[in-house]
């Protein structure tokens, strides 16, 4: 019985970490960022198509639904926008439709996993 409870606790914990929202904080300092992001003009150049949510409750999972937050301490991830594509860890394109948000390059999906709080 204890083993089943332990497995359930681990499963719930893993699910809750993966289902975190994407509350994003924009930092002004590159050294303070978790990742460096470049915004491209064409969606076919992007690693991720991002939709800016108007509510933090819309921003769910790690699928390109971002809610920009004012407090770095409430954020799931801190980003720094760079001017050149070659400086970036992640290339994004903003989309106007929530249903177009998605990963193009799945190998970079780990970059947007929430970082442990310090």
C-alpha positions in Angstrom: 0.0 0.0 0.0 2.8 2.4 0.9 4.4 1.6 -2.5 1.2 2.6 -4.4 0.9 5.8 -2.4 4.6 6.7 -3.1 4.0 6.0 -6.9 0.9 8.2 -6.9 2.8 11.1 -5.1 5.6 10.9 -7.6 3.1 10.8 -10.6 1.2 13.8 -9.3 4.3 15.7 -8.6 5.7 15.0 -12.1 2.4 16.0 -13.7 2.1 19.3 -11.8 5.7 20.3 -12.8 4.9 19.5 -16.5 1.6 21.3 -16.5 3.1 24.6 -15.2 2.0 27.7 -17.0 4.4 29.8 -19.0 4.6 33.0 -17.0 7.4 34.9 -18.6 9.4 37.8 -17.2 11.5 40.0 -19.5 14.8 40.9 -17.9 16.9 43.9 -18.9 20.2 42.0 -18.1 21.5 39.1 -20.2 23.2 37.5 -17.2 19.9 37.4 -15.3 18.1 35.5 -18.0 17.4 31.8 -18.1 17.4 32.0 -21.9 18.2 34.5 -24.7 15.4 34.9 -27.2 15.3 36.4 -30.8 12.1 37.4 -32.4 12.0 36.6 -36.1 9.5 38.0 -38.7 8.7 34.7 -40.5 7.2 31.7 -38.8 9.2 29.3 -40.9 12.4 30.7 -39.3 11.1 30.1 -35.7 11.8 27.3 -33.2 8.5 28.3 -31.4 5.4 30.1 -32.4 4.2 32.2 -29.4 0.8 33.6 -28.5 0.7 36.4 -25.9 -2.1 35.5 -23.5 -4.1 38.2 -21.8 -4.5 36.1 -18.7 -2.1 33.9 -16.8 -4.8 31.2 -16.7 -4.7 30.9 -20.5 -0.9 30.3 -20.5 -0.7 26.5 -19.9 1.9 23.9 -20.3 5.0 24.4 -22.5 3.3 24.9 -25.9 3.9 28.5 -26.8 1.2 30.2 -24.7 3.0 32.9 -22.8 1.8 35.3 -20.2 4.2 38.2 -19.6 4.4 39.0 -15.9 5.7 42.1 -14.1 7.4 40.3 -11.2 10.4 38.2 -11.8 9.7 36.2 -8.6 6.3 35.0 -9.9 7.7 34.0 -13.3 8.3 30.5 -14.5 11.1 31.6 -16.7 13.2 34.8 -17.3 14.1 35.8 -20.9 16.3 38.4 -22.4 15.6 39.6 -26.0 18.7 39.7 -28.2 19.1 41.8 -31.4 20.8 39.1 -33.4 19.7 35.5 -34.2 23.2 34.0 -33.7 23.2 35.3 -30.0 19.9 33.5 -29.1 19.1 30.2 -27.5 15.6 30.3 -28.9 14.0 31.9 -32.0 10.4 32.8 -31.7 7.7 34.3 -33.9 4.6 35.9 -32.3 1.3 34.7 -33.7 -2.1 36.4 -33.5 -4.0 33.2 -33.0 -3.9 31.1 -29.8 -4.4 27.9 -31.8 -1.3 28.5 -34.0 1.1 28.5 -30.9 3.3 25.4 -31.1 6.8 24.1 -31.1 8.5 23.8 -34.5 11.9 22.5 -33.2 11.0 20.1 -30.4 14.7 19.7 -29.6 14.6 23.1 -27.9 11.5 22.5 -25.9 13.5 21.9 -22.7 14.6 25.5 -22.8 11.2 26.7 -21.7 10.8 24.2 -18.8 10.4 26.2 -15.6 13.6 26.6 -13.7 13.8 25.8 -10.0 13.3 28.8 -7.7 16.4 30.1 -6.0 
